[in-house]
Amino acid sequence: MILRGVSGECRSIQHSFLLERHLTQTEAAELLGIDQPKVSALMRGKLTGFSTERCFRFLNALGCDVEIVVKRKSKSGASGKTKVIA
């Protein structure tokens, strides 16, 4: 399942958590289970190759709970919407 727009929000949250922890890219890579160049790509907003599911796993590794809530859309809207609340 792909949640459009969510990957960018996840990257933003990951970036904030990594900065909060004052981790080097090498330390972040070890924590996330990826190599340092991939951390560098994440920090620069390059999301190619990072699925939404993988972004969720990174957030879990950073100590975040990820909760997905699915509910019926409001009657007034023409279509449903996706949002990330951090």
N, CA, C and O atoms as a GROMACS GRO file, in nm:
protein
  344
    1MET      N    1   0.085  -0.118   0.000
    1MET     CA    2   0.000   0.000   0.000
    1MET      C    3   0.089   0.124   0.000
    1MET      O    4   0.184   0.132   0.078
    2ILE      N    5   0.059   0.218  -0.085
    2ILE     CA    6   0.134   0.344  -0.090
    2ILE      C    7   0.044   0.455  -0.040
    2ILE      O    8  -0.069   0.472  -0.085
    3LEU      N    9   0.097   0.531   0.055
    3LEU     CA   10   0.024   0.647   0.106
    3LEU      C   11   0.091   0.770   0.049
    3LEU      O   12   0.196   0.812   0.098
    4ARG      N   13   0.032   0.829  -0.053
    4ARG     CA   14   0.094   0.943  -0.120
    4ARG      C   15   0.110   1.060  -0.024
    4ARG      O   16   0.020   1.092   0.053
    5GLY      N   17   0.226   1.124  -0.032
    5GLY     CA   18   0.252   1.240   0.052
    5GLY      C   19   0.304   1.205   0.191
    5GLY      O   20   0.358   1.291   0.260
    6VAL      N   21   0.288   1.082   0.232
    6VAL     CA   22   0.328   1.043   0.367
    6VAL      C   23   0.480   1.030   0.378
    6VAL      O   24   0.537   1.064   0.481
    7SER      N   25   0.545   0.981   0.273
    7SER     CA   26   0.691   0.962   0.278
    7SER      C   27   0.763   1.093   0.307
    7SER      O   28   0.858   1.096   0.385
    8GLY      N   29   0.719   1.200   0.244
    8GLY     CA   30   0.781   1.330   0.269
    8GLY      C   31   0.764   1.374   0.413
    8GLY      O   32   0.858   1.428   0.473
    9GLU      N   33   0.647   1.352   0.468
    9GLU     CA   34   0.623   1.386   0.608
    9GLU      C   35   0.709   1.300   0.700
    9GLU      O   36   0.765   1.350   0.798
   10CYS      N   37   0.720   1.171   0.668
   10CYS     CA   38   0.804   1.081   0.748
   10CYS      C   39   0.949   1.128   0.745
   10CYS      O   40   1.016   1.128   0.848
   11ARG      N   41   0.996   1.167   0.628
   11ARG     CA   42   1.134   1.214   0.617
   11ARG      C   43   1.156   1.337   0.703
   11ARG      O   44   1.259   1.350   0.769
   12SER      N   45   1.060   1.426   0.702
   12SER     CA   46   1.070   1.547   0.783
   12SER      C   47   1.077   1.514   0.932
   12SER      O   48   1.156   1.573   1.006
   13ILE      N   49   0.993   1.421   0.975
   13ILE     CA   50   0.992   1.379   1.116
   13ILE      C   51   1.125   1.311   1.151
   13ILE      O   52   1.183   1.338   1.256
   14GLN      N   53   1.172   1.222   1.062
   14GLN     CA   54   1.299   1.153   1.085
   14GLN      C   55   1.412   1.255   1.099
   14GLN      O   56   1.495   1.245   1.189
   15HIS      N   57   1.414   1.351   1.009
   15HIS     CA   58   1.517   1.454   1.011
   15HIS      C   59   1.517   1.525   1.146
   15HIS      O   60   1.623   1.546   1.205
   16SER      N   61   1.400   1.562   1.194
   16SER     CA   62   1.388   1.630   1.324
   16SER      C   63   1.441   1.544   1.437
   16SER      O   64   1.515   1.592   1.523
   17PHE      N   65   1.402   1.416   1.438
   17PHE     CA   66   1.446   1.327   1.545
   17PHE      C   67   1.596   1.304   1.541
   17PHE      O   68   1.660   1.296   1.646
   18LEU      N   69   1.653   1.293   1.422
   18LEU     CA   70   1.797   1.274   1.410
   18LEU      C   71   1.871   1.397   1.460
   18LEU      O   72   1.973   1.385   1.529
   19LEU      N   73   1.822   1.515   1.427
   19LEU     CA   74   1.886   1.639   1.474
   19LEU      C   75   1.873   1.652   1.626
   19LEU      O   76   1.968   1.694   1.692
   20GLU      N   77   1.756   1.617   1.680
   20GLU     CA   78   1.734   1.622   1.826
   20GLU      C   79   1.834   1.536   1.900
   20GLU      O   80   1.882   1.574   2.007
   21ARG      N   81   1.866   1.421   1.845
   21ARG     CA   82   1.955   1.326   1.911
   21ARG      C   83   2.102   1.359   1.891
   21ARG      O   84   2.189   1.295   1.951
   22HIS      N   85   2.132   1.456   1.808
   22HIS     CA   86   2.270   1.496   1.779
   22HIS      C   87   2.354   1.377   1.732
   22HIS      O   88   2.469   1.361   1.772
   23LEU      N   89   2.294   1.295   1.645
   23LEU     CA   90   2.364   1.178   1.592
   23LEU      C   91   2.445   1.216   1.469
   23LEU      O   92   2.403   1.300   1.390
   24THR      N   93   2.561   1.155   1.455
   24THR     CA   94   2.632   1.167   1.330
   24THR      C   95   2.559   1.081   1.228
   24THR      O   96   2.477   0.997   1.265
   25GLN      N   97   2.588   1.101   1.102
   25GLN     CA   98   2.524   1.018   0.999
   25GLN      C   99   2.565   0.872   1.014
   25GLN      O  100   2.485   0.783   0.985
   26THR      N  101   2.686   0.848   1.059
   26THR     CA  102   2.732   0.711   1.080
   26THR      C  103   2.655   0.645   1.194
   26THR      O  104   2.615   0.530   1.184
   27GLU      N  105   2.634   0.720   1.304
   27GLU     CA  106   2.556   0.667   1.417
   27GLU      C  107   2.411   0.643   1.376
   27GLU      O  108   2.350   0.543   1.414
   28ALA      N  109   2.355   0.737   1.299
   28ALA     CA  110   2.218   0.722   1.252
   28ALA      C  111   2.205   0.600   1.161
   28ALA      O  112   2.107   0.526   1.169
   29ALA      N  113   2.304   0.580   1.076
   29ALA     CA  114   2.302   0.464   0.986
   29ALA      C  115   2.299   0.334   1.064
   29ALA      O  116   2.225   0.242   1.031
   30GLU      N  117   2.380   0.327   1.169
   30GLU     CA  118   2.382   0.206   1.252
   30GLU      C  119   2.247   0.184   1.319
   30GLU      O  120   2.196   0.072   1.323
   31LEU      N  121   2.189   0.290   1.372
   31LEU     CA  122   2.059   0.282   1.439
   31LEU      C  123   1.948   0.239   1.343
   31LEU      O  124   1.861   0.159   1.379
   32LEU      N  125   1.952   0.293   1.220
   32LEU     CA  126   1.847   0.265   1.122
   32LEU      C  127   1.872   0.138   1.042
   32LEU      O  128   1.783   0.091   0.971
   33GLY      N  129   1.992   0.084   1.052
   33GLY     CA  130   2.023  -0.038   0.979
   33GLY      C  131   2.048  -0.015   0.831
   33GLY      O  132   2.022  -0.103   0.749
   34ILE      N  133   2.100   0.103   0.797
   34ILE     CA  134   2.132   0.135   0.658
   34ILE      C  135   2.274   0.191   0.656
   34ILE      O  136   2.335   0.211   0.761
   35ASP      N  137   2.326   0.216   0.536
   35ASP     CA  138   2.461   0.272   0.531
   35ASP      C  139   2.457   0.426   0.534
   35ASP      O  140   2.352   0.486   0.510
   36GLN      N  141   2.571   0.486   0.562
   36GLN     CA  142   2.580   0.631   0.579
   36GLN      C  143   2.536   0.709   0.455
   36GLN      O  144   2.468   0.810   0.469
   37PRO      N  145   2.572   0.665   0.333
   37PRO     CA  146   2.524   0.740   0.216
   37PRO      C  147   2.371   0.747   0.206
   37PRO      O  148   2.316   0.845   0.157
   38LYS      N  149   2.302   0.643   0.253
   38LYS     CA  150   2.155   0.645   0.251
   38LYS      C  151   2.102   0.743   0.355
   38LYS      O  152   2.000   0.809   0.331
   39VAL      N  153   2.169   0.755   0.470
   39VAL     CA  154   2.129   0.856   0.569
   39VAL      C  155   2.148   0.994   0.508
   39VAL      O  156   2.062   1.082   0.523
   40SER      N  157   2.259   1.014   0.441
   40SER     CA  158   2.285   1.142   0.376
   40SER      C  159   2.175   1.174   0.275
   40SER      O  160   2.126   1.287   0.269
   41ALA      N  161   2.135   1.076   0.196
   41ALA     CA  162   2.027   1.096   0.098
   41ALA      C  163   1.897   1.133   0.169
   41ALA      O  164   1.826   1.224   0.126
   42LEU      N  165   1.865   1.062   0.279
   42LEU     CA  166   1.744   1.093   0.356
   42LEU      C  167   1.747   1.237   0.406
   42LEU      O  168   1.647   1.309   0.397
   43MET      N  169   1.861   1.277   0.460
   43MET     CA  170   1.873   1.410   0.519
   43MET      C  171   1.861   1.520   0.411
   43MET      O  172   1.824   1.633   0.441
   44ARG      N  173   1.892   1.485   0.287
   44ARG     CA  174   1.881   1.580   0.177
   44ARG      C  175   1.747   1.571   0.106
   44ARG      O  176   1.724   1.639   0.006
   45GLY      N  177   1.657   1.487   0.158
   45GLY     CA  178   1.523   1.478   0.101
   45GLY      C  179   1.512   1.387  -0.020
   45GLY      O  180   1.411   1.389  -0.090
   46LYS      N  181   1.615   1.308  -0.045
   46LYS     CA  182   1.612   1.215  -0.157
   46LYS      C  183   1.544   1.086  -0.112
   46LYS      O  184   1.605   1.006  -0.041
   47LEU      N  185   1.420   1.067  -0.151
   47LEU     CA  186   1.340   0.955  -0.100
   47LEU      C  187   1.335   0.837  -0.195
   47LEU      O  188   1.272   0.736  -0.164
   48THR      N  189   1.400   0.846  -0.309
   48THR     CA  190   1.399   0.736  -0.404
   48THR      C  191   1.455   0.610  -0.337
   48THR      O  192   1.564   0.613  -0.280
   49GLY      N  193   1.380   0.503  -0.344
   49GLY     CA  194   1.425   0.378  -0.284
   49GLY      C  195   1.379   0.357  -0.140
   49GLY      O  196   1.408   0.254  -0.080
   50PHE      N  197   1.309   0.455  -0.084
   50PHE     CA  198   1.259   0.443   0.053
   50PHE      C  199   1.106   0.434   0.049
   50PHE      O  200   1.039   0.534   0.024
   51SER      N  201   1.053   0.315   0.074
   51SER     CA  202   0.908   0.297   0.075
   51SER      C  203   0.848   0.360   0.200
   51SER      O  204   0.920   0.389   0.297
   52THR      N  205   0.720   0.378   0.198
   52THR     CA  206   0.650   0.429   0.315
   52THR      C  207   0.671   0.334   0.433
   52THR      O  208   0.693   0.379   0.546
   53GLU      N  209   0.663   0.206   0.407
   53GLU     CA  210   0.682   0.107   0.514
   53GLU      C  211   0.822   0.118   0.574
   53GLU      O  212   0.839   0.110   0.695
   54ARG      N  213   0.920   0.138   0.489
   54ARG     CA  214   1.058   0.152   0.539
   54ARG      C  215   1.071   0.278   0.623
   54ARG      O  216   1.138   0.277   0.726
   55CYS      N  217   1.008   0.386   0.580
   55CYS     CA  218   1.009   0.510   0.658
   55CYS      C  219   0.947   0.488   0.796
   55CYS      O  220   0.996   0.540   0.896
   56PHE      N  221   0.839   0.410   0.801
   56PHE     CA  222   0.776   0.379   0.929
   56PHE      C  223   0.872   0.301   1.018
   56PHE      O  224   0.880   0.326   1.138
   57ARG      N  225   0.946   0.206   0.960
   57ARG     CA  226   1.044   0.129   1.039
   57ARG      C  227   1.154   0.219   1.092
   57ARG      O  228   1.201   0.201   1.204
   58PHE      N  229   1.196   0.317   1.012
   58PHE     CA  230   1.298   0.412   1.059
   58PHE      C  231   1.244   0.490   1.178
   58PHE      O  232   1.315   0.509   1.277
   59LEU      N  233   1.119   0.535   1.170
   59LEU     CA  234   1.059   0.607   1.281
   59LEU      C  235   1.053   0.519   1.407
   59LEU      O  236   1.080   0.567   1.517
   60ASN      N  237   1.019   0.391   1.390
   60ASN     CA  238   1.018   0.298   1.504
   60ASN      C  239   1.157   0.288   1.565
   60ASN      O  240   1.171   0.289   1.687
   61ALA      N  241   1.260   0.278   1.481
   61ALA     CA  242   1.397   0.269   1.530
   61ALA      C  243   1.439   0.394   1.606
   61ALA      O  244   1.525   0.389   1.694
   62LEU      N  245   1.377   0.508   1.571
   62LEU     CA  246   1.407   0.634   1.640
   62LEU      C  247   1.323   0.653   1.765
   62LEU      O  248   1.328   0.758   1.829
   63GLY      N  249   1.244   0.550   1.801
   63GLY     CA  250   1.165   0.556   1.924
   63GLY      C  251   1.026   0.613   1.906
   63GLY      O  252   0.961   0.650   2.005
   64CYS      N  253   0.979   0.620   1.784
   64CYS     CA  254   0.845   0.673   1.757
   64CYS      C  255   0.746   0.558   1.737
   64CYS      O  256   0.780   0.456   1.678
   65ASP      N  257   0.625   0.577   1.785
   65ASP     CA  258   0.516   0.488   1.750
   65ASP      C  259   0.452   0.544   1.623
   65ASP      O  260   0.438   0.665   1.608
   66VAL      N  261   0.416   0.456   1.532
   66VAL     CA  262   0.347   0.496   1.410
   66VAL      C  263   0.207   0.436   1.417
   66VAL      O  264   0.192   0.314   1.432
   67GLU      N  265   0.108   0.520   1.408
   67GLU     CA  266  -0.030   0.475   1.418
   67GLU      C  267  -0.104   0.516   1.291
   67GLU      O  268  -0.101   0.633   1.252
   68ILE      N  269  -0.170   0.420   1.229
   68ILE     CA  270  -0.248   0.448   1.108
   68ILE      C  271  -0.394   0.429   1.144
   68ILE      O  272  -0.435   0.323   1.190
   69VAL      N  273  -0.472   0.533   1.121
   69VAL     CA  274  -0.615   0.528   1.151
   69VAL      C  275  -0.691   0.543   1.020
   69VAL      O  276  -0.671   0.639   0.946
   70VAL      N  277  -0.778   0.448   0.993
   70VAL     CA  278  -0.862   0.454   0.874
   70VAL      C  279  -1.005   0.476   0.920
   70VAL      O  280  -1.056   0.401   1.004
   71LYS      N  281  -1.070   0.577   0.864
   71LYS     CA  282  -1.210   0.604   0.901
   71LYS      C  283  -1.284   0.652   0.778
   71LYS      O  284  -1.224   0.691   0.678
   72ARG      N  285  -1.412   0.646   0.786
   72ARG     CA  286  -1.495   0.693   0.675
   72ARG      C  287  -1.475   0.843   0.656
   72ARG      O  288  -1.457   0.917   0.753
   73LYS      N  289  -1.478   0.886   0.531
   73LYS     CA  290  -1.461   1.028   0.502
   73LYS      C  291  -1.584   1.106   0.545
   73LYS      O  292  -1.693   1.051   0.563
   74SER      N  293  -1.564   1.236   0.560
   74SER     CA  294  -1.679   1.320   0.594
   74SER      C  295  -1.774   1.324   0.475
   74SER      O  296  -1.732   1.308   0.361
   75LYS      N  297  -1.899   1.345   0.502
   75LYS     CA  298  -2.000   1.344   0.396
   75LYS      C  299  -1.982   1.460   0.298
   75LYS      O  300  -2.018   1.449   0.182
   76SER      N  301  -1.925   1.571   0.346
   76SER     CA  302  -1.914   1.689   0.260
   76SER      C  303  -1.802   1.678   0.157
   76SER      O  304  -1.809   1.745   0.054
   77GLY      N  305  -1.701   1.598   0.181
   77GLY     CA  306  -1.588   1.589   0.089
   77GLY      C  307  -1.616   1.496  -0.028
   77GLY      O  308  -1.688   1.397  -0.014
   78ALA      N  309  -1.559   1.528  -0.143
   78ALA     CA  310  -1.577   1.446  -0.262
   78ALA      C  311  -1.493   1.319  -0.255
   78ALA      O  312  -1.532   1.215  -0.307
   79SER      N  313  -1.378   1.329  -0.191
   79SER     CA  314  -1.293   1.211  -0.178
   79SER      C  315  -1.227   1.213  -0.040
   79SER      O  316  -1.228   1.314   0.030
   80GLY      N  317  -1.170   1.100  -0.004
   80GLY     CA  318  -1.101   1.090   0.124
   80GLY      C  319  -0.971   1.166   0.120
   80GLY      O  320  -0.932   1.215   0.014
   81LYS      N  321  -0.902   1.177   0.234
   81LYS     CA  322  -0.776   1.249   0.240
   81LYS      C  323  -0.677   1.170   0.328
   81LYS      O  324  -0.716   1.085   0.407
   82THR      N  325  -0.552   1.202   0.311
   82THR     CA  326  -0.446   1.141   0.391
   82THR      C  327  -0.371   1.253   0.460
   82THR      O  328  -0.337   1.353   0.398
   83LYS      N  329  -0.346   1.237   0.590
   83LYS     CA  330  -0.269   1.339   0.661
   83LYS      C  331  -0.180   1.273   0.764
   83LYS      O  332  -0.210   1.164   0.814
   84VAL      N  333  -0.071   1.339   0.795
   84VAL     CA  334   0.023   1.292   0.896
   84VAL      C  335   0.023   1.394   1.008
   84VAL      O  336   0.040   1.513   0.983
   85ILE      N  337   0.004   1.348   1.129
   85ILE     CA  338   0.003   1.434   1.246
   85ILE      C  339   0.122   1.394   1.333
   85ILE      O  340   0.133   1.279   1.376
   86ALA      N  341   0.209   1.488   1.357
   86ALA     CA  342   0.328   1.456   1.439
   86ALA      C  343   0.329   1.540   1.565
   86ALA      O  344   0.420   1.528   1.647
   0.00000   0.00000   0.00000
